[in-house]
Amino acid sequence: MNLNPQNKINIIQTTEALAKAAADKMLGISQQAIERNGRFVIALSGGSTPERLFKLLAKPPYLNQIPWDKTFVFWGDERFVPSDDQRNNSNRAKSLLLNHVPIPAINIHPIPVDLKPEESAKEYEKTIKKLFDKESPCFDLIFLGLGEDGHTASLFPKTDVVFENKKLVKEVYVDEQNMYRITMAPALINQANNIIFLVEGEKKAEIIKTILTEPIEPNQFPAQIIHPENGNLYWYLDKKAASQLPSNIQKNI
């Protein structure tokens, strides 16, 4: 078994409790970031799993306690579809969360989808660098999901972007989806102070076991390339997603 000690695993009984645990963690990180830098810079993930979290964050107590006026929102990846498409990650986050909290519109930075994919990636990298100015881009928190094939963000198996080490943001064409996607590269993600994988459901149990306990093969399982250089790596799993992890791991958490 190859369980990286860097992985801080949290197994939560229900999906509702999972969302609350992630919201509480985000609240704590946001407050620490404000104390340290006067702002909170976060990258959200797409997919269906964070939707429960988004709805929770849009209501008290998180509506009132998170420093939304000092929060800057980005996305870890985006499907290259129109901004009003239901599949668009920023569109879903806005409709479920950002349209319901007092965050300045100027602080919200969706990935542009009105350019060519390569130009979109370049522009988003410029936007990120502009916020951090002369500092190396370092997000306070990046939320990530996990696909059944081991992908995270838009780092898909056997794609060159998994090993991209020069660009911070890159376009990638996903053959299975017949679609371009824009994604943060591992080099940018791994600079974050905190990374949270939020994973739920029995369908994710097998890949969770593989990612957390099997030998590192990032070309096959890109999520394994995520290991922050100086930050914290958290796994928030519901009971079903963690069901194939060795019993000693489940008992000790």
Buried (B, 14 or more C-beta within 10 A) or exposed (E): EEBEEEBEBBBBEEBEEBBBBBBBBBBEBBBBBBEEBEBBBBBBBBBEBBBBBBEBBBEEEBBEBBBBEBBBBBBBBBBBBEBEEEBBBBBBBBEBBBEBBEBEEEBBBBBBBEBEBEEBBBBBBEBBBEBEEEEEBBBBBBBBBBBEBBBBBBBBBEBEBBBBEEBBBBBBBBEEEEBBBBBBBBBBBBBBBBBBBBBBBEEBBEBBBBBBBBEEBBBBBBBBBBBBEEBBBBBBBBBBBBBBBEEEBBEEB
